[in-house]
Amino acid sequence: MDAYVALGLIGQQEVAQALGVNVTDLTCLGHVLGAGESPCPPGTWPNASTSPPAP
C-alpha cells in the first residue's frame, strides 16, 4: 500500500512539473475543475448552513 501512495505522490509531482506549477496549485486546480460548471464564487462557503472552519 505504501508503494501505491508513493507512486501517486511521484506522479502528482511529475504532472505539476510538466504544467509548471507546484503540487498545491495542482491540487487546487483539481478542485476547481471538479466543481463543474457552477463553482462557488470567491469568498463564499459552499454550504450556507455551516460556517467555514476557524483558522
C-alpha positions as CSV (number, residue, x, y, z in Angstrom):
1,M,0.0,0.0,0.0
2,D,2.8,2.4,0.8
3,A,4.3,1.8,-2.7
4,Y,1.0,2.9,-4.3
5,V,0.9,6.1,-2.2
6,A,4.5,6.9,-3.0
7,L,3.8,6.3,-6.7
8,G,0.8,8.6,-6.6
9,L,2.8,11.4,-5.0
10,I,5.6,11.0,-7.5
11,G,3.1,11.0,-10.4
12,Q,1.4,14.1,-9.0
13,Q,4.8,15.9,-8.7
14,E,5.7,15.0,-12.3
15,V,2.4,16.3,-13.6
16,A,2.8,19.5,-11.6
17,Q,6.3,20.0,-13.1
18,A,5.1,19.3,-16.6
19,L,2.4,22.1,-16.1
20,G,4.9,24.4,-14.5
21,V,3.0,24.6,-11.1
22,N,3.6,23.3,-7.7
23,V,1.7,20.3,-6.2
24,T,-0.5,22.6,-4.0
25,D,-1.6,24.6,-7.1
26,L,-2.2,21.4,-9.0
27,T,-4.5,20.2,-6.2
28,C,-6.3,23.5,-6.2
29,L,-6.8,23.3,-9.9
30,G,-8.2,19.8,-9.5
31,H,-10.8,21.0,-7.0
32,V,-11.8,24.0,-9.3
33,L,-12.2,21.7,-12.3
34,G,-14.1,19.2,-10.1
35,A,-16.6,21.9,-9.2
36,G,-18.1,21.6,-12.6
37,E,-19.9,24.4,-14.3
38,S,-21.1,26.2,-11.2
39,P,-18.2,26.7,-8.8
40,C,-18.6,28.7,-5.6
41,P,-17.9,32.4,-6.0
42,P,-14.7,33.6,-4.3
43,G,-15.2,34.3,-0.6
44,T,-18.3,32.2,-0.1
45,W,-18.7,28.9,1.8
46,P,-20.2,26.0,-0.2
47,N,-22.8,25.1,2.4
48,A,-24.7,28.2,3.7
49,S,-25.9,26.2,6.8
50,T,-22.4,25.9,8.2
51,S,-19.5,28.3,8.8
52,P,-16.0,27.8,7.5
53,P,-13.5,26.3,9.9
54,A,-11.7,28.7,12.1
55,P,-8.1,29.4,11.0
